[in-house]
């Protein structure tokens, strides 16, 4: 499948609408991400697969295949340094994705980078598992049991690791090498005494792994036969818009039992610690949503001025109009004139513009000052023996016919009767 051009795998109108200079890099990036996520066997991969490994290209992939043909088989990752075009930087970038199964170094069959082999060996030594025993399935199971029974924070501090998450990543790779998905996490410490739902009690604390996420919540594996459901309202004490934004598959969470339905075999869990207050904050108003309308009484209510020195306004008795700054009255021979505000003429009512439906239909006619020339008809056309080509010729034909009919009628009237 990697030998096929990724653009040829796209169907529909997408290859037509999207230019190839944008579509091809995006598809090649997806192919490269998938190949590096899965990795490949150094002794089995072809050029089409090796060129997609981080740090390698087409030329270096061809040289690796040629070197493999000369050696017959790579015994360890260190032999990649013997390839002519391989440098130390390219080796560190690509070696973690190239696996050597059944080689001289057991860690070459994992996703660990060669520069992390020393730390992985210290972790095995701390848990009391040798490298040879670890290479067998029984040794990995032994490492899993010992990792569950010890405090990871104490081990991470003793080994001088960055955090507990770093130790967890090493254990995931050492216990489940070359595995992806849910199987990589060695999981929490399950309570082995819980065998069925009858032993569960409301308020019991359980540690589990999130197995699936849906729109209404998530399912948590707490060591029972059936996974328990954590509703979206029980994921956090705050408002949760979507479970996908708060949790992810594989997360180790601490839950508490709410209720147990023994008949249907369902267990309801919560991730909110008992006794803590649950805050259901409303989400922000989305763009385009209708704003809450204020009541009419609130709009008519006068606003009270708030401040350090509020102004004390005296309420005037009803029936008295407040005095305003009007223009002074001046005497005149005809009496006292009113102010300019009072002399203003009443405004005319606004005239309504006629609508398109009220307007009469307008018929446009086109006239020309130049006379339109009439076509000349032949005698055969006037006699009706030849066909006419245009409506103008038809109009001339009818005019000539009317003139002939009029002349015949006038001649018949003027002819004296014998």
ChimeraX attribute file (.defattr): number of C-alpha atoms within 10 A of each C-alpha:
attribute: neighborCount
match mode: 1-to-1
recipient: residues
	/A:1	8
	/A:2	13
	/A:3	9
	/A:4	9
	/A:5	12
	/A:6	17
	/A:7	16
	/A:8	8
	/A:9	10
	/A:10	12
	/A:11	9
	/A:12	7
	/A:13	8
	/A:14	11
	/A:15	15
	/A:16	9
	/A:17	9
	/A:18	11
	/A:19	10
	/A:20	12
	/A:21	8
	/A:22	9
	/A:23	16
	/A:24	15
	/A:25	13
	/A:26	13
	/A:27	16
	/A:28	15
	/A:29	11
	/A:30	11
	/A:31	17
	/A:32	17
	/A:33	15
	/A:34	13
	/A:35	18
	/A:36	18
	/A:37	14
	/A:38	13
	/A:39	23
	/A:40	20
	/A:41	15
	/A:42	23
	/A:43	18
	/A:44	12
	/A:45	16
	/A:46	17
	/A:47	18
	/A:48	16
	/A:49	21
	/A:50	28
	/A:51	19
	/A:52	22
	/A:53	25
	/A:54	20
	/A:55	17
	/A:56	18
	/A:57	14
	/A:58	13
	/A:59	11
	/A:60	19
	/A:61	21
	/A:62	16
	/A:63	16
	/A:64	24
	/A:65	19
	/A:66	13
	/A:67	18
	/A:68	18
	/A:69	12
	/A:70	9
	/A:71	11
	/A:72	10
	/A:73	15
	/A:74	19
	/A:75	18
	/A:76	19
	/A:77	23
	/A:78	13
	/A:79	13
	/A:80	22
	/A:81	13
	/A:82	11
	/A:83	15
	/A:84	11
	/A:85	14
	/A:86	16
	/A:87	13
	/A:88	9
	/A:89	9
	/A:90	16
	/A:91	19
	/A:92	15
	/A:93	14
	/A:94	19
	/A:95	24
	/A:96	23
	/A:97	26
	/A:98	25
	/A:99	24
	/A:100	24
	/A:101	18
	/A:102	12
	/A:103	15
	/A:104	12
	/A:105	16
	/A:106	16
	/A:107	25
	/A:108	24
	/A:109	21
	/A:110	21
	/A:111	21
	/A:112	21
	/A:113	18
	/A:114	16
	/A:115	11
	/A:116	12
	/A:117	15
	/A:118	9
	/A:119	15
	/A:120	19
	/A:121	14
	/A:122	13
	/A:123	20
	/A:124	17
	/A:125	12
	/A:126	13
	/A:127	16
	/A:128	12
	/A:129	18
	/A:130	14
	/A:131	16
	/A:132	9
	/A:133	14
	/A:134	19
	/A:135	17
	/A:136	10
	/A:137	12
	/A:138	11
	/A:139	16
	/A:140	19
	/A:141	14
	/A:142	16
	/A:143	22
	/A:144	19
	/A:145	13
	/A:146	14
	/A:147	19
	/A:148	14
	/A:149	9
	/A:150	11
	/A:151	11
	/A:152	16
	/A:153	13
	/A:154	11
	/A:155	18
	/A:156	18
	/A:157	13
	/A:158	10
	/A:159	13
	/A:160	10
	/A:161	14
	/A:162	10
	/A:163	13
	/A:164	15
	/A:165	13
	/A:166	12
	/A:167	20
	/A:168	17
	/A:169	13
	/A:170	18
	/A:171	22
	/A:172	20
	/A:173	19
	/A:174	24
	/A:175	23
	/A:176	19
	/A:177	18
	/A:178	19
	/A:179	15
	/A:180	13
	/A:181	8
	/A:182	14
	/A:183	13
	/A:184	18
	/A:185	20
	/A:186	21
	/A:187	20
	/A:188	19
	/A:189	15
	/A:190	15
	/A:191	12
	/A:192	8
	/A:193	8
	/A:194	13
	/A:195	12
	/A:196	13
	/A:197	17
	/A:198	11
	/A:199	9
	/A:200	17
	/A:201	13
	/A:202	13
	/A:203	15
	/A:204	11
	/A:205	16
	/A:206	21
	/A:207	18
	/A:208	23
	/A:209	24
	/A:210	22
	/A:211	18
	/A:212	16
	/A:213	18
	/A:214	12
	/A:215	11
	/A:216	12
	/A:217	19
	/A:218	24
	/A:219	22
	/A:220	30
	/A:221	23
	/A:222	26
	/A:223	21
	/A:224	17
	/A:225	11
	/A:226	15
	/A:227	22
	/A:228	25
	/A:229	22
	/A:230	25
	/A:231	19
	/A:232	20
	/A:233	19
	/A:234	22
	/A:235	20
	/A:236	18
	/A:237	16
	/A:238	15
	/A:239	16
	/A:240	18
	/A:241	13
	/A:242	14
	/A:243	20
	/A:244	14
	/A:245	8
	/A:246	11
	/A:247	17
	/A:248	15
	/A:249	16
	/A:250	20
	/A:251	16
	/A:252	19
	/A:253	16
	/A:254	18
	/A:255	26
	/A:256	20
	/A:257	21
	/A:258	17
	/A:259	15
	/A:260	19
	/A:261	11
	/A:262	11
	/A:263	7
	/A:264	7
	/A:265	14
	/A:266	15
	/A:267	22
	/A:268	20
	/A:269	29
	/A:270	23
	/A:271	20
	/A:272	18
	/A:273	16
	/A:274	14
	/A:275	6
	/A:276	8
	/A:277	10
	/A:278	15
	/A:279	10
	/A:280	12
	/A:281	10
	/A:282	10
	/A:283	9
	/A:284	6
	/A:285	9
	/A:286	7
	/A:287	6
	/A:288	6
	/A:289	7
	/A:290	8
	/A:291	7
	/A:292	6
	/A:293	6
	/A:294	8
	/A:295	8
	/A:296	8
	/A:297	8
	/A:298	9
	/A:299	9
	/A:300	8
	/A:301	8
	/A:302	8
	/A:303	8
	/A:304	8
	/A:305	10
	/A:306	8
	/A:307	7
	/A:308	6
	/A:309	7
	/A:310	9
	/A:311	10
	/A:312	7
	/A:313	6
	/A:314	6
	/A:315	6
	/A:316	9
	/A:317	7
	/A:318	6
	/A:319	6
	/A:320	7
	/A:321	8
	/A:322	6
	/A:323	6
	/A:324	6
	/A:325	5
	/A:326	9
	/A:327	10
	/A:328	9
	/A:329	11
	/A:330	10
	/A:331	9
	/A:332	8
	/A:333	6
	/A:334	6
	/A:335	8
	/A:336	10
	/A:337	14
	/A:338	14
	/A:339	13
	/A:340	12
	/A:341	9
	/A:342	9
	/A:343	9
	/A:344	9
	/A:345	8
	/A:346	7
	/A:347	6
	/A:348	6
	/A:349	6
	/A:350	6
	/A:351	6
	/A:352	6
	/A:353	7
	/A:354	8
	/A:355	7
	/A:356	8
	/A:357	7
	/A:358	8
	/A:359	8
	/A:360	7
	/A:361	8
	/A:362	6
	/A:363	6
	/A:364	6
	/A:365	5
	/A:366	5
	/A:367	7
	/A:368	6
	/A:369	5
	/A:370	6
	/A:371	7
	/A:372	7
	/A:373	7
	/A:374	10
	/A:375	13
	/A:376	12
	/A:377	16
	/A:378	11
	/A:379	10
	/A:380	10
	/A:381	15
	/A:382	19
	/A:383	11
	/A:384	11
	/A:385	10
	/A:386	12
	/A:387	11
	/A:388	14
	/A:389	8
	/A:390	9
	/A:391	9
	/A:392	13
	/A:393	18
	/A:394	17
	/A:395	13
	/A:396	16
	/A:397	19
	/A:398	12
	/A:399	12
	/A:400	14
	/A:401	14
	/A:402	12
	/A:403	10
	/A:404	11
	/A:405	11
	/A:406	11
	/A:407	11
	/A:408	11
	/A:409	10
	/A:410	10
	/A:411	10
	/A:412	10
	/A:413	9
	/A:414	8
	/A:415	8
	/A:416	7
	/A:417	6
	/A:418	3
